[in-house]
Structures are given as C-alpha cells and as structure tokens.
Amino acid sequence: MTNQVFKPVMQHQMMLLPPDISDLIPKKAMVRIVDTLVDSLDRKIFTELYSGGGTSAYDPSMLLKVILYSYAKGIYSSRKIAQATNEDINLMWLTGMHPLRHNTINRFRSERIRPVFEQVFTSVILTLSDCGMVNLDNYFLDGTKLEANANKFTFVWAKSTDRYTEKLQAKIHAHLKAIDELNDEEEKLTPDEPQQIDTDKIREVAEKINQRLRTQKKKSDKEKIKELKHTQKMIEKDFLPRMEKYERQKKVLANRNSYSKTDHDATFMRMKDDYMGNGQLKAGYNIQIGTSDQFIICSTVHRRPGDTACTIPHLKHLEDEFGKLPENIVADAGYGSEENYTYLNGKGVNAYVKHSEFFREIKNRKWRDDPFRIANWPFDDKSNSYTCPEGRRLVFERVRDSVSDLGFHTSFREYRCIDCSNCTGKHKCMKNPNSSYQKVIRINSKLRKYKERASELLCSETKTKLRKKRAVDVETVFGDIKRNMLFTRFSLRSIEKVELEFRLIAMGHNIRKIMKKIAWAGA
C-alpha cells in the first residue's frame, strides 16, 4: 500500500466572485497582439460598412479580432471558429463570453469586411513600418499556387471548346447547305463560311425556316415541309443550345486555357504538392506576394499560371495601396521578361530581377565562353552583319514585330546566313544539321540591354546579399503558410473572396511574426 499524497482537485469548488478572464491570459499572448492591432485602427473604417436600422449588429472590431486570431492559430473553417468561441478562453475573452454562430462569422468574413480589408491590411503594415519592424525599401517578390475549393474533375478546356465549336459549325453548315439544295429559294440559308455561324446566325436561320414553313404549307409540299420541320427541331433541341453553351464557356474562359465548373474563376494549374513528386493538374489560383523581413507586405491573386504575366498587375496594386513602389524589387528568373523590365525601368526602381540566362552566366564558364553562343558572335556595324565561329556571315534581313498575349509590342531583328552548306560546325549551330535551310538568328537588342543591366545589379558586391536574401525571405513565408499552418486549399469560391481569404492568411502570418519578434526582443 502506497503512502503517496496527492494534491486536492478543486474542480467543483465554487467561487464567491466570478474571475476576470483577462487575468487568465498571459501579458504577451498572441490574442493581446490582435486586440491591440485592431484597436489601433480607425473605427470609421468599420462603422461606415453599416447603414443603420434594423436589429443591433455584432461589433465589427470584435468579429475582426476573432477571425484574425483564428487564422493566426490555423483555424480557417467558420464552423470550427464558432466552436472555438465556446471553448477557447482567448476567443471567449474577445467575444465577452458570447458565442458566435458560424453563419455570422462567414457572412462577416466573405461579405461585410471585404470592401475595406485591404485598407485594414495596409494600415497594419504602415504601423509595423513606423515601429521599425518592417523595412519597406526592399521588396522580395515571388509566387505560389494554391488549390481552389473546386471539383478537380469538372473542368472546361479552351482547346476542347474551340474544337467542339468548329465541329458544330461544320455540321450546321453542311445541314443548311443540304436544305438549300433541296429548296430552290433565292435567299440562301447557308453562310459563306462555317466560322460565320453563331447563336445570332442560328436564330436568324430559325426565323427564315419558319417563314418557309408557312410558305410550303400553302403549297402542300410534304417532302420539303418534313425536311424543314426536321431542321427546325434540330436547331431548337441541338444546334442552338450547344452553340449557346460553347459561347458561354468562351466568355468565362476569357483568354484562359481552362476553368473549373465549380469555381469559374479557378484555372487548372500544375501543382507541386503531389506525393509522387510529379505534380498534378488542379483547379487553383496563382498567389503573388511581396515580403520584407518575412512580413507579407502585399498579396494579389491571379488566374494565370505563369508568374511573368502577374508581375505588372501586382506592382500596380502595390503602388495603389502605398502610393509608391519600394526602392529595391528583387525577384527570380520567372519575372525576367522584356515587358517587366520595361515597366520597372519606367518606374525608376532598382530591378534585381534575374533572367533565364543569369545562373549559367555566373556559374557555367564553359557555356558563357562558348563560341557558338550567339551573344559571343562578333557584329560589324558597317555591314550590319554577324559572323559565326566558322566565318560565315549572317546579314540583316528584316525587322519583325510581335505582340504578346498580354498586348505588349516588341520587335527583333532577323539575320540570315548567306550560305550554310558544307559547314563543319552546323551540328553545333542548328537543331537539325541535315536541314537545307540557312541559319537565322533573332536579336532583341532592347531585351539584351535589360539583361546586361540586371546582371550588373545582381552581381554587384553590395547587392549580392540582397539577391541571396530573397529565397530566405519569401520562401520561408510560403513554407510557414503551407507546412506549418497547413493552408493548401481555399475555403471560399470566386476570385474576390479568395483574395480576401488569402489576405486573412497573410495577416495571420504577420501576427505570428510579430509574436516571434516580441519573444526574441524579450529574450
């Protein structure tokens, strides 16, 4: 028999006076940081959201505190947040012991706070800058893809829609042509080309068929009446509904390659989270963020998979929110296009943006000094020609202009070799050494100058640390969001709501970062 004495458990001990919940929360708790941040904001931002009248509403400051604290703790579901207001002492303190319903939380999160949350987010960043926690001179830009709240098996592809549309147009064209051959009418139903057939044209044809039916009934021509009725039924039941469907799909696609039927704003993108390491196509969004000292300064959500096309819209949004661009913008090679370099150069900022050849320039001496690299070919100003390593001259042929899918106009100069026959270096110079064509090179002198300028900036002694810091600064943020806080899939649908949800995620990350800064300072 043991003589161990246990401390008494006061589980059912009644108290003379109820405790103050705030006394149970540590002074440096995260919930107090959230409380202080929200209270520092101008209340007019929230009160202007309510028109007045009707029953009394929950305090918007309190609701915002609840949502920000929940996101900072990794609780994203409105039902779980509502449950936590009954169980978590921190949320009970914020709500004043009044539990919330999940639809109240969700309505405030997805509708009520949306018009002003960007203003709230920017105000917090400026406050952190004033406190010295954030340096807004350096801006590290990068992107990642997050899965949308959409069914990955309900998709629409642009190529398939175009193919089905062409097949339907050809089918309708052939059917109308047969009708015209059967009916000797002066006004033909068949348009000149199948590509001219759309919903308006089909409705026009349907009206003409109705007119012909009325005419043929008077003539009692049963064979023609039967054929016209069959065509009328095909138009009503098949041709017109399908054409309307394809046109709706094209309108939703809006120059994209695909979209999800569950969330029309989501585009199918190659994700990197497959456990086999080979990636998967899933409906998602391209998230662009800019960080400084591992704080998220600005975030935007895009429907395009490539980072290059998202750069200028992101920076324009950043400039709209803060009034100017940061002094130094650092990004990886995915952002190094002529369009982006031109935009950054026009803004007068230091663009530490890598290009596709940067790492080979600084690490691969063999490639950099390769005589068959076009950049190493000598150029003669007088004859306006290049000379290849085998001594063959490439003379200027023409200037070609091109327009990107974003509408950016660029031009390059084409040089064609006078004679490539019997060239011993042809296998190093051309992809198909057995080709009878002459070597053609395309020179974009403007882009080449931008690349040279970017390489000078990135390799300068004082800025090498800034280039290397980019991976540490912004990639760490993505790792914290995806791996530590387990946020890999959105809960809301449509790009507007997704933008708000990710800014809540960003705010939650920034709050955790403030918590760490305070802890390090206290240590």
C-alpha positions as CSV (number, residue, x, y, z in Angstrom):
1,M,0.0,0.0,0.0
2,T,1.5,3.4,-1.1
3,N,1.7,6.5,1.2
4,Q,1.7,8.9,-1.8
5,V,-0.3,12.1,-1.1
6,F,-2.0,13.8,-4.0
7,K,-2.8,17.5,-4.3
8,P,-6.5,18.2,-4.0
9,V,-8.5,18.8,-7.2
10,M,-10.8,21.9,-6.9
11,Q,-12.8,21.1,-10.0
12,H,-16.2,21.6,-8.4
13,Q,-15.1,24.3,-5.9
14,M,-17.5,27.3,-6.2
15,M,-16.1,30.9,-6.2
16,L,-17.6,33.8,-4.2
17,L,-16.9,36.2,-7.2
18,P,-16.5,35.2,-10.9
19,P,-12.9,35.5,-12.2
20,D,-11.8,38.1,-14.7
21,I,-11.0,36.2,-17.9
22,S,-8.3,38.7,-18.8
23,D,-6.4,37.7,-15.7
24,L,-6.1,34.2,-17.1
25,I,-4.4,35.3,-20.3
26,P,-0.7,36.0,-20.3
27,K,0.5,39.6,-20.9
28,K,2.4,38.6,-24.1
29,A,-0.2,36.3,-25.5
30,M,-1.0,36.4,-29.2
31,V,-4.6,37.4,-28.6
32,R,-3.5,40.6,-26.9
33,I,-1.4,41.5,-30.0
34,V,-4.5,41.0,-32.2
35,D,-6.6,43.1,-29.7
36,T,-4.0,45.9,-29.8
37,L,-3.7,45.9,-33.6
38,V,-7.4,46.1,-34.3
39,D,-8.0,48.7,-31.6
40,S,-5.3,50.9,-33.2
41,L,-7.3,51.2,-36.4
42,D,-9.7,54.0,-37.1
43,R,-13.2,52.7,-36.2
44,K,-14.7,54.7,-39.0
45,I,-13.4,52.1,-41.4
46,F,-15.8,49.6,-39.9
47,T,-18.8,51.8,-38.9
48,E,-19.2,53.1,-42.5
49,L,-19.9,49.5,-43.5
50,Y,-23.3,49.6,-41.7
51,S,-26.2,51.7,-43.0
52,G,-28.1,51.5,-39.7
53,G,-31.6,50.5,-38.9
54,G,-32.9,47.0,-38.1
55,T,-31.7,44.9,-35.2
56,S,-28.4,45.6,-33.5
57,A,-25.3,44.1,-35.1
58,Y,-22.2,42.5,-33.7
59,D,-19.3,44.9,-33.2
60,P,-17.2,44.6,-36.3
61,S,-14.0,45.2,-34.4
62,M,-14.8,42.2,-32.2
63,L,-15.6,40.0,-35.2
64,L,-12.4,41.0,-37.0
65,K,-10.4,40.2,-33.8
66,V,-12.0,36.7,-33.7
67,I,-11.2,36.0,-37.3
68,L,-7.6,37.3,-37.3
69,Y,-6.8,35.4,-34.1
70,S,-8.3,32.2,-35.5
71,Y,-6.4,32.5,-38.8
72,A,-3.2,33.2,-36.8
73,K,-3.8,29.9,-34.9
74,G,-4.6,28.0,-38.1
75,I,-8.4,27.7,-37.7
76,Y,-9.9,28.5,-41.1
77,S,-13.4,26.9,-41.0
78,S,-16.2,29.1,-39.9
79,R,-17.8,26.2,-38.0
80,K,-14.6,25.5,-36.2
81,I,-14.1,29.2,-35.3
82,A,-17.7,29.2,-34.0
83,Q,-17.0,26.1,-31.9
84,A,-13.8,27.7,-30.6
85,T,-15.7,30.7,-29.3
86,N,-17.3,28.2,-26.9
87,E,-14.1,26.5,-25.8
88,D,-11.0,28.7,-26.3
89,I,-10.6,31.1,-23.4
90,N,-8.8,33.6,-25.7
91,L,-11.8,33.8,-28.1
92,M,-14.2,33.9,-25.1
93,W,-12.3,36.9,-23.9
94,L,-12.6,38.6,-27.3
95,T,-16.3,37.9,-27.6
96,G,-17.1,38.8,-23.9
97,M,-18.4,35.3,-23.3
98,H,-21.0,35.5,-26.1
99,P,-20.5,32.5,-28.5
100,L,-20.9,33.2,-32.2
101,R,-22.7,31.3,-34.9
102,H,-20.8,30.1,-38.0
103,N,-23.0,31.9,-40.5
104,T,-22.4,35.2,-38.6
105,I,-18.6,34.6,-38.9
106,N,-18.8,33.5,-42.6
107,R,-21.1,36.4,-43.6
108,F,-18.7,39.0,-42.0
109,R,-15.6,37.3,-43.4
110,S,-16.8,36.9,-47.0
111,E,-19.1,39.9,-47.5
112,R,-19.1,42.6,-44.8
113,I,-15.4,43.2,-44.3
114,R,-14.4,42.6,-47.9
115,P,-14.6,46.2,-49.2
116,V,-12.3,47.6,-46.6
117,F,-10.0,44.8,-45.6
118,E,-7.2,45.9,-48.0
119,Q,-7.2,49.2,-46.2
120,V,-7.0,47.4,-42.9
121,F,-4.1,45.3,-44.1
122,T,-2.2,48.3,-45.4
123,S,-2.8,50.2,-42.2
124,V,-1.3,47.4,-40.2
125,I,1.8,47.2,-42.4
126,L,2.4,51.0,-42.1
127,T,2.1,50.7,-38.4
128,L,4.7,48.0,-38.4
129,S,6.9,50.2,-40.5
130,D,6.6,53.1,-38.1
131,C,7.6,50.7,-35.3
132,G,10.7,49.6,-37.2
133,M,9.7,46.0,-37.6
134,V,9.4,46.3,-41.4
135,N,11.7,47.9,-44.0
136,L,9.6,49.0,-46.9
137,D,12.7,49.8,-49.1
138,N,13.3,46.2,-50.0
139,Y,10.6,44.1,-51.6
140,F,11.0,40.4,-52.3
141,L,8.6,39.1,-54.9
142,D,7.6,35.5,-55.6
143,G,4.5,33.4,-56.3
144,T,3.0,30.0,-55.5
145,K,-0.1,28.1,-56.5
146,L,-2.9,27.1,-54.1
147,E,-5.7,24.7,-54.8
148,A,-9.2,26.2,-55.2
149,N,-12.3,25.0,-53.5
150,A,-13.4,23.2,-56.6
151,N,-14.0,19.8,-58.0
152,K,-10.9,18.8,-59.9
153,F,-12.9,16.5,-62.3
154,T,-15.4,19.2,-63.6
155,F,-13.2,21.2,-66.0
156,V,-13.6,23.0,-69.3
157,W,-10.6,23.3,-71.6
158,A,-10.3,26.1,-74.2
159,K,-8.9,23.8,-76.9
160,S,-11.8,21.4,-76.5
161,T,-14.4,24.2,-76.6
162,D,-12.8,25.5,-79.8
163,R,-12.7,22.1,-81.4
164,Y,-16.3,21.3,-80.5
165,T,-17.4,24.7,-81.8
166,E,-15.7,24.1,-85.1
167,K,-17.3,20.7,-85.5
168,L,-20.7,22.1,-84.7
169,Q,-20.3,24.9,-87.1
170,A,-19.3,22.5,-89.9
171,K,-22.3,20.2,-89.1
172,I,-24.7,23.1,-89.2
173,H,-23.1,24.5,-92.4
174,A,-23.5,21.1,-94.1
175,H,-27.1,20.7,-92.9
176,L,-28.1,24.1,-94.1
177,K,-26.4,23.5,-97.4
178,A,-28.4,20.4,-97.9
179,I,-31.6,22.4,-97.2
180,D,-30.6,25.0,-99.8
181,E,-30.1,22.3,-102.4
182,L,-33.5,20.8,-101.7
183,N,-35.3,24.2,-101.7
184,D,-34.8,26.3,-104.7
185,E,-35.0,29.6,-102.9
186,E,-33.4,32.9,-103.9
187,E,-32.3,33.7,-100.3
188,K,-29.9,31.0,-99.1
189,L,-29.7,29.8,-95.5
190,T,-26.0,28.7,-95.7
191,P,-23.4,31.4,-94.8
192,D,-20.3,31.7,-96.9
193,E,-18.0,30.1,-94.2
194,P,-18.8,27.8,-91.3
195,Q,-16.9,30.3,-89.0
196,Q,-19.7,32.8,-89.5
197,I,-22.2,30.6,-87.7
198,D,-23.0,31.7,-84.1
199,T,-26.1,32.0,-82.0
200,D,-27.4,35.1,-83.7
201,K,-26.9,33.4,-87.1
202,I,-28.7,30.3,-85.9
203,R,-31.7,32.3,-84.6
204,E,-31.8,34.2,-87.9
205,V,-31.9,30.9,-89.8
206,A,-34.6,29.6,-87.5
207,E,-36.8,32.6,-88.4
208,K,-36.2,32.1,-92.1
209,I,-37.2,28.4,-91.7
210,N,-40.4,29.4,-90.0
211,Q,-41.2,31.7,-92.9
212,R,-40.5,28.9,-95.4
213,L,-42.7,26.5,-93.5
214,R,-45.6,28.9,-93.7
215,T,-45.0,29.2,-97.5
216,Q,-44.6,25.4,-98.1
217,K,-47.8,24.6,-96.1
218,K,-49.7,26.7,-98.6
219,K,-48.1,24.8,-101.5
220,S,-48.7,21.5,-99.7
221,D,-45.2,20.2,-100.5
222,K,-44.9,17.4,-97.9
223,E,-41.3,16.4,-98.6
224,K,-40.0,20.0,-98.1
225,I,-42.2,20.5,-95.1
226,K,-40.9,17.4,-93.5
227,E,-37.2,18.4,-94.1
228,L,-37.8,21.9,-92.8
229,K,-39.6,20.7,-89.6
230,H,-36.7,18.3,-89.0
231,T,-34.2,21.2,-89.4
232,Q,-36.3,23.3,-87.1
233,K,-36.3,20.6,-84.4
234,M,-32.5,20.2,-84.8
235,I,-32.0,23.9,-84.3
236,E,-34.2,24.1,-81.2
237,K,-33.1,20.9,-79.5
238,D,-29.4,20.6,-80.5
239,F,-27.7,23.3,-82.6
240,L,-28.8,26.4,-80.6
241,P,-28.4,25.0,-77.1
242,R,-24.9,23.7,-77.9
243,M,-23.8,26.9,-79.5
244,E,-25.0,28.9,-76.6
245,K,-23.2,26.6,-74.2
246,Y,-19.9,27.0,-76.1
247,E,-20.2,30.7,-76.3
248,R,-20.8,30.9,-72.5
249,Q,-17.7,28.8,-72.0
250,K,-15.6,31.1,-74.2
251,K,-16.9,34.1,-72.2
252,V,-15.9,32.5,-68.9
253,L,-12.5,31.4,-70.3
254,A,-11.6,35.0,-71.2
255,N,-8.2,34.1,-72.8
256,R,-7.5,31.4,-70.3
257,N,-6.7,27.7,-71.1
258,S,-9.2,26.2,-68.7
259,Y,-11.6,26.8,-65.8
260,S,-13.5,24.8,-63.2
261,K,-17.2,24.3,-63.4
262,T,-17.4,24.5,-59.6
263,D,-15.5,27.8,-59.4
264,H,-15.4,29.6,-62.7
265,D,-12.5,31.9,-61.6
266,A,-10.2,29.0,-60.9
267,T,-7.8,27.8,-63.6
268,F,-6.3,24.4,-63.9
269,M,-2.6,24.6,-63.0
270,R,0.3,22.3,-62.4
271,M,0.8,21.9,-58.6
272,K,3.9,20.8,-56.9
273,D,2.3,19.0,-53.9
274,D,1.9,15.5,-55.4
275,Y,3.5,12.9,-53.1
276,M,5.0,11.2,-56.1
277,G,6.9,14.4,-57.0
278,N,5.5,14.7,-60.5
279,G,2.8,17.3,-59.9
280,Q,-0.9,17.3,-60.6
281,L,-3.3,19.5,-62.6
282,K,-5.7,21.0,-60.2
283,A,-8.1,24.0,-60.2
284,G,-6.2,26.7,-58.4
285,Y,-5.0,30.3,-58.2
286,N,-1.6,31.9,-58.6
287,I,-0.7,33.8,-55.5
288,Q,1.8,36.6,-55.7
289,I,3.2,38.1,-52.5
290,G,5.9,40.6,-51.7
291,T,7.7,40.3,-48.4
292,S,10.2,42.3,-46.3
293,D,11.8,40.9,-43.1
294,Q,9.5,37.9,-43.7
295,F,6.4,40.1,-43.3
296,I,3.8,39.9,-46.1
297,I,3.6,43.5,-47.5
298,C,1.2,42.9,-50.3
299,S,-0.6,40.0,-51.9
300,T,-2.6,39.5,-55.1
301,V,-4.5,36.5,-56.6
302,H,-4.3,35.7,-60.3
303,R,-5.9,33.3,-62.7
304,R,-2.9,32.9,-64.9
305,P,-0.5,30.1,-64.1
306,G,2.7,32.0,-65.1
307,D,4.4,34.5,-62.8
308,T,5.6,36.7,-65.7
309,A,2.1,37.9,-66.6
310,C,1.2,38.6,-63.0
311,T,4.1,41.0,-62.2
312,I,2.8,44.3,-63.5
313,P,-0.8,43.9,-62.1
314,H,0.7,43.0,-58.7
315,L,3.1,46.0,-58.7
316,K,0.3,48.3,-59.8
317,H,-1.8,47.1,-56.9
318,L,1.2,47.6,-54.5
319,E,1.6,51.2,-55.8
320,D,-2.1,52.0,-55.4
321,E,-2.0,50.8,-51.8
322,F,1.2,52.5,-50.6
323,G,1.4,55.4,-53.1
324,K,4.8,54.4,-54.5
325,L,6.9,51.3,-55.3
326,P,9.8,50.2,-53.0
327,E,13.3,51.3,-53.9
328,N,14.6,47.7,-54.5
329,I,12.5,45.0,-56.1
330,V,14.0,41.5,-56.0
331,A,12.6,38.6,-58.0
332,D,13.7,35.3,-59.6
333,A,14.0,34.4,-63.2
334,G,10.3,33.8,-63.7
335,Y,9.8,37.5,-63.8
336,G,12.6,38.5,-66.2
337,S,10.7,39.5,-69.3
338,E,11.1,42.5,-71.6
339,E,7.7,43.8,-70.6
340,N,8.5,43.6,-66.9
341,Y,12.0,45.2,-67.3
342,T,10.4,48.0,-69.3
343,Y,7.8,48.7,-66.7
344,L,10.3,48.6,-63.8
345,N,12.8,50.8,-65.7
346,G,10.0,53.4,-66.3
347,K,9.2,53.5,-62.6
348,G,12.8,54.3,-61.7
349,V,13.3,51.4,-59.2
350,N,16.3,49.1,-58.8
351,A,15.1,45.9,-60.5
352,Y,17.1,43.0,-59.1
353,V,15.2,40.6,-61.3
354,K,17.0,37.5,-62.7
355,H,16.7,36.5,-66.3
356,S,16.7,33.0,-67.8
357,E,20.5,33.0,-68.5
358,F,21.7,34.5,-65.2
359,F,22.8,31.4,-63.4
360,R,24.6,30.0,-66.5
361,E,26.4,33.3,-66.8
362,I,27.8,33.3,-63.3
363,K,28.3,29.5,-62.8
364,N,28.9,27.9,-66.2
365,R,32.1,29.4,-67.6
366,K,32.1,26.8,-70.4
367,W,28.6,28.0,-71.6
368,R,29.5,31.6,-71.1
369,D,32.6,31.4,-73.3
370,D,31.1,29.0,-75.8
371,P,32.0,30.4,-79.3
372,F,28.7,29.1,-80.7
373,R,26.7,31.2,-78.2
374,I,25.1,34.0,-80.3
375,A,26.0,36.7,-77.7
376,N,29.7,35.9,-78.5
377,W,29.4,36.3,-82.2
378,P,31.2,39.5,-83.5
379,F,29.0,42.2,-85.0
380,D,30.1,44.5,-87.8
381,D,28.3,47.9,-87.7
382,K,29.2,48.9,-91.3
383,S,27.8,45.8,-93.0
384,N,25.2,45.2,-90.3
385,S,26.1,41.6,-90.1
386,Y,27.2,38.9,-87.6
387,T,30.0,36.3,-88.1
388,C,29.6,32.8,-86.8
389,P,32.6,30.8,-85.4
390,E,33.1,29.1,-88.8
391,G,33.5,32.5,-90.6
392,R,30.1,32.5,-92.2
393,R,28.3,35.9,-92.4
394,L,24.7,36.5,-91.3
395,V,23.3,39.6,-92.9
396,F,20.3,41.6,-91.8
397,E,17.1,40.5,-93.4
398,R,14.1,42.3,-91.8
399,V,12.6,43.7,-88.6
400,R,9.8,41.6,-87.2
401,D,7.2,42.8,-84.7
402,S,5.2,40.6,-82.3
403,V,2.5,41.1,-79.7
404,S,2.3,39.0,-76.6
405,D,-1.0,37.6,-75.3
406,L,-0.9,40.5,-72.8
407,G,-0.8,43.0,-75.6
408,F,2.9,44.0,-75.2
409,H,4.5,45.0,-78.5
410,T,8.1,44.1,-79.1
411,S,10.4,43.8,-82.1
412,F,13.5,41.9,-83.1
413,R,15.9,41.9,-86.0
414,E,16.4,38.8,-88.1
415,Y,19.8,37.9,-89.6
416,R,20.2,35.1,-92.1
417,C,23.3,33.3,-93.1
418,I,24.4,33.8,-96.7
419,D,25.5,30.1,-97.1
420,C,25.4,27.3,-94.5
421,S,26.3,24.5,-97.0
422,N,29.2,22.2,-96.1
423,C,29.6,23.9,-92.7
424,T,31.6,21.8,-90.3
425,G,30.0,23.4,-87.2
426,K,26.5,23.0,-88.4
427,H,25.8,20.3,-85.8
428,K,26.6,22.8,-83.0
429,C,24.8,25.7,-84.6
430,M,21.4,24.2,-85.7
431,K,19.0,21.8,-84.2
432,N,18.7,19.9,-87.4
433,P,22.2,19.8,-89.0
434,N,20.7,18.0,-92.1
435,S,18.3,20.9,-92.9
436,S,18.8,22.7,-96.2
437,Y,17.7,26.0,-94.6
438,Q,20.1,28.7,-93.7
439,K,20.8,29.7,-90.1
440,V,18.5,32.5,-88.9
441,I,19.1,34.4,-85.6
442,R,16.7,36.8,-83.9
443,I,18.2,39.7,-82.0
444,N,16.3,41.7,-79.4
445,S,18.7,44.4,-78.6
446,K,16.4,46.1,-76.0
447,L,16.0,42.9,-74.0
448,R,19.7,42.1,-74.2
449,K,20.5,45.5,-72.7
450,Y,18.0,44.9,-69.9
451,K,19.6,41.5,-69.2
452,E,23.1,43.0,-69.0
453,R,21.8,45.7,-66.7
454,A,20.1,43.1,-64.4
455,S,23.3,41.0,-64.3
456,E,25.4,44.0,-63.3
457,L,23.0,44.8,-60.5
458,L,22.7,41.3,-59.3
459,C,26.4,40.6,-59.3
460,S,27.5,43.9,-57.7
461,E,29.4,43.3,-54.4
462,T,26.9,45.2,-52.2
463,K,23.8,43.7,-53.7
464,T,24.7,40.0,-53.8
465,K,23.4,39.6,-50.2
466,L,20.1,41.2,-51.3
467,R,19.8,38.6,-54.1
468,K,20.5,35.7,-51.8
469,K,18.2,37.0,-49.1
470,R,15.2,36.7,-51.5
471,A,15.0,32.9,-51.2
472,V,15.3,33.1,-47.4
473,D,12.8,35.9,-47.0
474,V,9.9,35.0,-49.3
475,E,10.3,31.2,-49.5
476,T,10.2,31.0,-45.7
477,V,6.8,32.7,-45.7
478,F,5.4,30.1,-48.2
479,G,6.8,27.3,-46.0
480,D,5.2,28.7,-42.9
481,I,1.8,29.0,-44.6
482,K,1.8,25.7,-46.3
483,R,3.6,23.4,-44.0
484,N,3.4,24.9,-40.5
485,M,-0.2,26.3,-40.8
486,L,-1.3,23.6,-43.2
487,F,-3.1,26.0,-45.6
488,T,-3.0,24.5,-49.0
489,R,-6.6,24.8,-50.2
490,F,-9.0,27.7,-50.1
491,S,-12.4,27.5,-48.4
492,L,-14.2,30.3,-50.4
493,R,-15.0,30.5,-54.0
494,S,-14.6,33.2,-56.7
495,I,-11.5,35.4,-57.0
496,E,-12.9,38.2,-54.9
497,K,-13.5,36.0,-51.9
498,V,-10.2,34.1,-52.5
499,E,-8.3,37.4,-52.4
500,L,-9.9,38.3,-49.1
501,E,-9.2,34.8,-47.6
502,F,-5.5,34.9,-48.6
503,R,-5.2,38.4,-47.1
504,L,-6.6,36.9,-43.9
505,I,-3.9,34.2,-44.1
506,A,-1.3,36.9,-44.7
507,M,-2.5,38.9,-41.7
508,G,-2.4,35.7,-39.6
509,H,1.2,35.1,-40.7
510,N,2.2,38.7,-39.9
511,I,0.6,38.4,-36.4
512,R,2.7,35.2,-35.7
513,K,5.8,37.0,-36.9
514,I,5.1,39.9,-34.6
515,M,4.7,37.4,-31.7
516,K,8.2,35.9,-32.6
517,K,9.7,39.4,-32.8
518,I,8.4,40.3,-29.4
519,A,9.6,37.0,-27.9
520,W,13.1,37.5,-29.4
521,A,13.2,41.0,-28.0
522,G,12.2,39.8,-24.6
523,A,14.8,37.1,-24.6
